[in-house]
Amino acid sequence: MKAAKISIFMSIAFIVLAWGAPGISFSFSHAPEDPKDAFLEDIPDWQARLELARLLSYTERYEDSAAQYKKLLEQKPGLVEARLELARVLYWKGDMVEAERIFSSVPEDELSAEARLEMADIYVARGEYEPAVEIYNRHLEKYPGDHKVRLKLAQVLSWKEDYEASAEAFRTILKKRPDDIQVRRKYAQVLIWSEQFDEAIKELEKTLTD
């Protein structure tokens, strides 16, 4: 039954993971206030390669982008920004193992909140739920109003059959988003899995207009 549940709802996971989709995390270098200043300074090779790698990722040429990031890191191995961006590109192109390795090579105190969440998403995609739950919980301790992350946590908890904790996470979301039909239906599904059928019926009825 567990395998069937994961199979049915895995598509939800990848929709949720799309919140961290390409194009959100990075930003182009800002143009100088005086455009003439751009021509007064030399652009080093490493900076040009970084911009190239980013542009390739923006246009979804992930293989080429990863290759440029790797060349850059051979030249500047301590460039944490490039290491994290490489990990994201690897994640986007589906190389979860290598993306995890790159993320793990960055000291934890240098990881942004976003980078930690991407690490958790990698764990989820690989079916490694415990470390993902730990990251999500730490994030929510600092950002309790981040209900997108709480939804991820609720779903992952349900997949590891911790139904009570999952239901509590769903209830927390529904206190703030009582009209969110999809969240309520996912909550009802957890109630079904935990054999709380009467409660599941009530929740499903709330999502239907007739």
Stockholm file with secondary structure:
# STOCKHOLM 1.0

chainA/1-210         MKAAKISIFMSIAFIVLAWGAPGISFSFSHAPEDPKDAFLEDIPDWQARLELARLLSYTERYEDSAAQYKKLLEQKPGLVEARLELARVLYWKGDMVEAERIFSSVPEDELSAEARLEMADIYVARGEYEPAVEIYNRHLEKYPGDHKVRLKLAQVLSWKEDYEASAEAFRTILKKRPDDIQVRRKYAQVLIWSEQFDEAIKELEKTLTD
#=GR chainA/1-210 SS CHHHHHHHHHHHHHHHHGGGCTTSSCCCCCCCSSGGGGGTSCCCHHHHHHHHHHHHHHTTCHHHHHHHHHHHHHHCTTCHHHHHHHHHHHHHTTCHHHHHHHHHTSCGGGCCHHHHHHHHHHHHHTTCHHHHHHHHHHHHHHCTTCHHHHHHHHHHHHHTTCHHHHHHHHHHHHHHCTTCHHHHHHHHHHHHHTTCHHHHHHHHHHTCCC
#=GC SS_cons         CHHHHHHHHHHHHHHHHGGGCTTSSCCCCCCCSSGGGGGTSCCCHHHHHHHHHHHHHHTTCHHHHHHHHHHHHHHCTTCHHHHHHHHHHHHHTTCHHHHHHHHHTSCGGGCCHHHHHHHHHHHHHTTCHHHHHHHHHHHHHHCTTCHHHHHHHHHHHHHTTCHHHHHHHHHHHHHHCTTCHHHHHHHHHHHHHTTCHHHHHHHHHHTCCC
//
